[in-house]
């Protein structure tokens, strides 16, 4: 049975793998290991599939290439079943349960749009959700697209989303297909539903887990100089893949059948990944991109009120990037009465109250002497004033429009 499995996997590779010469090398490697008895002690097909995957990747260095145990043919590989409305509806419902990969979309401080995209689901299924998402982002002054947990998907969604960031028809990528010796080009769409963001700065967040179609999206925008890439070097998989069910040996072989060819570089990111423009650990990528976007928007702003808003937002993001922890002793020293304003220390936290409104909200340290209110609005901050000896003498209420109210300390 082991010899038959090696025969069937080798045949599938020789017929389909993007590089015929590499397919021959992989076959030779498998047969050498088989002859040497490397597979003799493997008891089941599932374990053998894992070992074959390791051995094939050792030769090809292709992370898309894999073999898995499959007791029966997966329904989505059955062409007749795939045309069945009931099957298609089942697939659609499964994809809808993860919102077609659109994990989160929101508006960050400074009118920066943010999209956490976990997969590029085909536009055939995910197009409606993509339109809603892109229209939500449409009024943003900058957009951050988070691909740190995105392992890939369908080029049609790469094309769909990217089209919103270009005004003119733009060649994004091509795929060379071994079978037929053909090349398929992908261009931005002539029409998008809603507003284009052709002049909006774009940031793409990456990690070592960013892979395949997520890398295509990143590589396209980087080489078109349409986005700033922030985070870590990506996984390095540029080969589109098809699944082949080997029925007589109950295996599923995922075999790359082509390769990406970028119209600018003439090559792709296979095996190397994509290096970011701003290299930081993945968990720091979002705050880094947000800071960079706000600084650039602030430098470009001509309206003083807008500059103030961006400065306000930037202070918050910088505080998030460099969090401070104040001791209980310091927090207690801030507690007291400041005219109609009061700070109280309760249960390890400071609480802000104002007599006129009856407002009571937690005051969170933002810097060594500035507090931010945990009210979800961020229109008021408090700066603690001290004399030369370090004694607290007053409190200044800072507002997002730039004006300030000073209140001397009136009680401890």
Secondary structure as UniProt FT lines:
FT   HELIX           2..16
FT   HELIX           20..35
FT   TURN            36..41
FT   HELIX           45..60
FT   TURN            63..64
FT   STRAND          66..69
FT   HELIX           75..77
FT   HELIX           79..82
FT   HELIX           85..96
FT   TURN            97..98
FT   HELIX           99..101
FT   STRAND          102..108
FT   TURN            109..111
FT   STRAND          112..117
FT   HELIX           123..137
FT   TURN            138..139
FT   STRAND          142..146
FT   TURN            148..149
FT   HELIX           155..162
FT   HELIX           163..165
FT   STRAND          171..177
FT   TURN            178..181
FT   STRAND          182..187
FT   TURN            198..199
FT   STRAND          201..206
FT   TURN            208..209
FT   HELIX           213..223
FT   TURN            224..225
FT   STRAND          228..231
FT   STRAND          241..246
FT   HELIX           247..249
FT   STRAND          251..256
FT   STRAND          258..261
FT   TURN            263..265
FT   TURN            270..272
FT   STRAND          278..279
FT   HELIX           282..284
FT   HELIX           285..300
FT   HELIX           304..321
FT   HELIX           328..334
FT   STRAND          336..338
FT   TURN            339..340
FT   STRAND          341..346
FT   TURN            347..348
FT   STRAND          349..354
FT   TURN            355..358
FT   STRAND          359..365
FT   STRAND          370..373
FT   STRAND          380..386
FT   TURN            388..389
FT   STRAND          392..399
FT   TURN            400..401
FT   STRAND          404..408
//
